[in-house]
């Protein structure tokens, strides 16, 4: 388990769930169609434990567009 000191000194992405300091494994790509153009993607990061909960939260609102591993997301070419 990460100590608060190691989390502060780490450059590894962490989970977006409130209060979670675990390393992120998943990227949840989403957008709010009332605010964002269709091609725009905002991202939340999730650990294994919180992926389903965060995906459900976004999915119930119709915001969730894609869920991929962090490694896959980082290997994608940058958008123009």
Secondary structure, 3 states (H helix, E strand, C coil): CCCHHHHHHCCCCECCCCCCCCECCEEEEECCCCCCCCCCCEEEEECCCCHHHHHHHHHHCCCEEEEEEHHHHHHCCCCC
